[in-house]
Amino acid sequence: MNKEEMLEAVYQKAKACELKGGNCAQCSIAAIFEVLGVEDESVIRAATGLADGVGLSGDGHCGALSGGTIAISYFFGRKKEDISRMGKQIKALLLAKKFHAEFVEEFSTCRCADIQKKQFGRFFNLYNMEDLKAAQAAGMAEQCSTLVGKAARMALKIILDEQEAKKAKQDELPVL
């Protein structure tokens, strides 16, 4: 697949995952990993609690932002043996900051409850059966799945752009 096909594929896969009753953080990671050929269930499993602003609270940032950030960090983050080396995290931090800025530019906020208020005029407590039914009636699955697809595409674009830049830099090195 070329880059544009990969970006469209990740959008479609993330959206479909979320529509199936997925989890915004998990679906973002799963779609990105699938498109890039990464098989690491432990990362997807570790993102479970990040849905809907952490634990369905709405009070944290959107799970799609969390999932995309985890995917970016998976490729550019520092390893355990480098924890004491502060500089080893800079690339992932800068790319995560870029993703956050793009996300906020697109959705006006990164906080789950605020996104819901903007899209639906209110926050839905998904632990409450009446709110869950109201969310379904309001089209939350469709709205959130579109957001998850867009966020996964944003994160994948950052990953691919950085990989291309790294390759271009390596290609510039003189052959000895």
Secondary structure, 3 states (H helix, E strand, C coil): CCHHHHHHHHHHHHHHHHHCCCCHHHHHHHHHHHHHCCCCHHHHHHCHHHCCCCCCCCCCECHHHHHHHHHHHHHHCCCHHHCCCHHHHHHHHHHHHHHHHHHHHHHCCCEHHHHHHHHHCCCCCCCCHHHHHHHHHHCHHHHHHHHHHHHHHHHHHHHHHHHHHHHHHHHHCCCC
